[in-house]
Amino acid sequence: GIPNVIMEAMSYGLPVIATDVAGIKEVVHDRETGLLIEQRDEEAIAGAIRHIIDNPKEARAMGASARSLVLNLFDYTKNCARLMDLFREHSRPADTGKELD
């Protein structure tokens, strides 16, 4: 899965530095919503932190993209509507094509 702390940081418009494990790659798109680095690479972590510090304009742009992505992907109103559409679509009796009440 995607760690909640990553989605929470992104929802506040922060670029995220993370390793490519679990489902992190679903939301941390390298150089778009944050920076992805190799696991257990201390130099890569330090370099990514330095990159964010040295490039505030790029960091703000990644943060804005991160916020937009998370708000779009995890909007409960949209997701509930999609789920209800799926229920409606799959709750029709096969022989009539009518929805169940």
BELZIPE-V333534 format. One record per helix or strand of 2 or more residues. SS is the DSSP state (H for helix, E for strand). FROM is the first residue (numbers start at 0). LEN is the number of residues. If there is no record, write none. Layout:
BEGIN
ss	from	len
SS	FROM	LEN
SS	FROM	LEN
END
This chain:
BEGIN
ss	from	len
H	3	8
E	15	4
H	23	3
E	33	4
H	41	13
H	55	18
H	75	15
END
